[in-house]
Amino acid sequence: MVEFKPNKLLLLFVMVTTITIIIDQITKAVISGIRPNFTISFLNLGYFTNTGAGFGLLQDKIVLLTIISILVAVMTIIGYREIPKLIWPQLFTALFLGGVIGNLLDRLFRGLVIDFINFSFWPAFNVADMAITVGIIGIIIIVWRKKS
């Protein structure tokens, strides 16, 4: 794995987290403004709202999900020192944190999460959801490879 100095890794971590949040919030603001409904075969780009978590879990539990998101974000930040000082663990954890904060901002300021990508065979999602998913999958692969 590629190694960086700790200061550069922290900068990478902060930048990836911040850029993820910014892209997530910009895409949601644009979608909210134009509210498209564009369908190509099995893909629907549109304005969808979600008052739950991923895959439709915990619908209408905004307060609970907000508290969980705050706790997860704070625990991730506090636990930063435990993240291996290698580029991939830093990158995947930053994507995860950026996604958590992106959806947290929706819950805090909109009372729901805005989604805009909807495949007919999958629940609607957004940039934050993609970042969380890629982050978690990456972290799982790293842990799995480490134990092998």
CORBEL-V391101 format. One record per residue. N is the residue number from 1. PHI is phi in whole degrees, -180 to 180 (999 if undefined). PSI is psi in whole degrees, -180 to 180 (999 if undefined). D_LAST is the distance of its C-alpha to the last C-alpha in whole Angstrom. Layout:
n=N phi=PHI psi=PSI d_last=D_LAST
n=N phi=PHI psi=PSI d_last=D_LAST
This chain:
n=1 phi=999 psi=151 d_last=15
n=2 phi=-75 psi=133 d_last=19
n=3 phi=-109 psi=140 d_last=21
n=4 phi=-125 psi=161 d_last=24
n=5 phi=-68 psi=148 d_last=26
n=6 phi=-53 psi=-39 d_last=26
n=7 phi=-65 psi=-39 d_last=29
n=8 phi=-70 psi=-34 d_last=28
n=9 phi=-67 psi=-41 d_last=25
n=10 phi=-63 psi=-41 d_last=27
n=11 phi=-62 psi=-45 d_last=30
n=12 phi=-59 psi=-46 d_last=27
n=13 phi=-59 psi=-49 d_last=26
n=14 phi=-66 psi=-42 d_last=30
n=15 phi=-66 psi=-45 d_last=31
n=16 phi=-65 psi=-43 d_last=28
n=17 phi=-60 psi=-49 d_last=29
n=18 phi=-65 psi=-46 d_last=33
n=19 phi=-63 psi=-39 d_last=33
n=20 phi=-61 psi=-46 d_last=31
n=21 phi=-63 psi=-45 d_last=33
n=22 phi=-63 psi=-49 d_last=36
n=23 phi=-62 psi=-42 d_last=35
n=24 phi=-60 psi=-49 d_last=35
n=25 phi=-70 psi=-36 d_last=38
n=26 phi=-66 psi=-46 d_last=40
n=27 phi=-63 psi=-38 d_last=39
n=28 phi=-68 psi=-38 d_last=40
n=29 phi=-65 psi=-43 d_last=43
n=30 phi=-63 psi=-48 d_last=44
n=31 phi=-61 psi=-41 d_last=43
n=32 phi=-63 psi=-36 d_last=45
n=33 phi=-74 psi=-39 d_last=48
n=34 phi=-100 psi=-21 d_last=48
n=35 phi=41 psi=62 d_last=47
n=36 phi=-74 psi=164 d_last=46
n=37 phi=-142 psi=89 d_last=46
n=38 phi=-120 psi=119 d_last=45
n=39 phi=-119 psi=131 d_last=43
n=40 phi=-127 psi=110 d_last=42
n=41 phi=53 psi=-111 d_last=41
n=42 phi=-97 psi=4 d_last=38
n=43 phi=-108 psi=128 d_last=38
n=44 phi=-123 psi=117 d_last=40
n=45 phi=-98 psi=120 d_last=40
n=46 phi=-164 psi=-175 d_last=42
n=47 phi=-98 psi=112 d_last=43
n=48 phi=-125 psi=148 d_last=41
n=49 phi=-119 psi=153 d_last=41
n=50 phi=-140 psi=121 d_last=38
n=51 phi=-99 psi=12 d_last=39
n=52 phi=-123 psi=-157 d_last=36
n=53 phi=-102 psi=-170 d_last=32
n=54 phi=-57 psi=148 d_last=30
n=55 phi=61 psi=25 d_last=31
n=56 phi=75 psi=13 d_last=34
n=57 phi=-74 psi=150 d_last=33
n=58 phi=54 psi=45 d_last=35
n=59 phi=-57 psi=141 d_last=38
n=60 phi=63 psi=22 d_last=41
n=61 phi=-107 psi=50 d_last=39
n=62 phi=-59 psi=-45 d_last=39
n=63 phi=-62 psi=-47 d_last=40
n=64 phi=-61 psi=-47 d_last=37
n=65 phi=-67 psi=-33 d_last=34
n=66 phi=-65 psi=-46 d_last=36
n=67 phi=-63 psi=-45 d_last=35
n=68 phi=-61 psi=-44 d_last=32
n=69 phi=-63 psi=-41 d_last=31
n=70 phi=-63 psi=-46 d_last=33
n=71 phi=-62 psi=-44 d_last=31
n=72 phi=-64 psi=-44 d_last=28
n=73 phi=-63 psi=-47 d_last=29
n=74 phi=-64 psi=-43 d_last=30
n=75 phi=-64 psi=-37 d_last=27
n=76 phi=-66 psi=-43 d_last=25
n=77 phi=-66 psi=-47 d_last=28
n=78 phi=-62 psi=-38 d_last=28
n=79 phi=-84 psi=7 d_last=24
n=80 phi=-52 psi=-41 d_last=24
n=81 phi=-60 psi=-23 d_last=24
n=82 phi=-85 psi=-12 d_last=20
n=83 phi=-72 psi=129 d_last=19
n=84 phi=-53 psi=142 d_last=17
n=85 phi=-84 psi=56 d_last=20
n=86 phi=-128 psi=154 d_last=18
n=87 phi=-60 psi=-46 d_last=20
n=88 phi=-67 psi=-46 d_last=17
n=89 phi=-60 psi=-38 d_last=17
n=90 phi=-64 psi=-47 d_last=20
n=91 phi=-63 psi=-49 d_last=21
n=92 phi=-65 psi=-39 d_last=19
n=93 phi=-68 psi=-37 d_last=21
n=94 phi=-65 psi=-42 d_last=24
n=95 phi=-60 psi=-47 d_last=24
n=96 phi=-57 psi=-50 d_last=24
n=97 phi=-63 psi=-43 d_last=26
n=98 phi=-60 psi=-40 d_last=29
n=99 phi=-66 psi=-43 d_last=28
n=100 phi=-61 psi=-46 d_last=29
n=101 phi=-68 psi=-38 d_last=32
n=102 phi=-58 psi=-49 d_last=33
n=103 phi=-71 psi=-31 d_last=34
n=104 phi=-62 psi=-44 d_last=35
n=105 phi=-59 psi=-40 d_last=38
n=106 phi=-61 psi=-47 d_last=39
n=107 phi=-63 psi=-40 d_last=39
n=108 phi=-69 psi=-43 d_last=41
n=109 phi=-103 psi=-17 d_last=43
n=110 phi=-118 psi=-18 d_last=44
n=111 phi=78 psi=8 d_last=43
n=112 phi=-165 psi=172 d_last=40
n=113 phi=-108 psi=136 d_last=38
n=114 phi=-92 psi=128 d_last=39
n=115 phi=-116 psi=158 d_last=37
n=116 phi=-149 psi=-2 d_last=38
n=117 phi=-115 psi=124 d_last=36
n=118 phi=-139 psi=108 d_last=36
n=119 phi=-87 psi=144 d_last=35
n=120 phi=-60 psi=-22 d_last=37
n=121 phi=-103 psi=7 d_last=34
n=122 phi=-145 psi=147 d_last=32
n=123 phi=-63 psi=152 d_last=33
n=124 phi=-61 psi=150 d_last=35
n=125 phi=-150 psi=179 d_last=33
n=126 phi=-141 psi=-176 d_last=33
n=127 phi=-62 psi=-42 d_last=31
n=128 phi=-61 psi=-42 d_last=30
n=129 phi=-63 psi=-40 d_last=28
n=130 phi=-63 psi=-42 d_last=27
n=131 phi=-65 psi=-43 d_last=26
n=132 phi=-61 psi=-46 d_last=24
n=133 phi=-64 psi=-49 d_last=22
n=134 phi=-62 psi=-42 d_last=21
n=135 phi=-61 psi=-48 d_last=20
n=136 phi=-66 psi=-45 d_last=18
n=137 phi=-61 psi=-44 d_last=16
n=138 phi=-61 psi=-44 d_last=15
n=139 phi=-64 psi=-42 d_last=14
n=140 phi=-62 psi=-44 d_last=12
n=141 phi=-62 psi=-43 d_last=10
n=142 phi=-62 psi=-47 d_last=10
n=143 phi=-64 psi=-43 d_last=9
n=144 phi=-63 psi=-44 d_last=6
n=145 phi=-67 psi=-35 d_last=5
n=146 phi=-66 psi=-37 d_last=6
n=147 phi=-80 psi=-17 d_last=4
n=148 phi=-78 psi=999 d_last=0
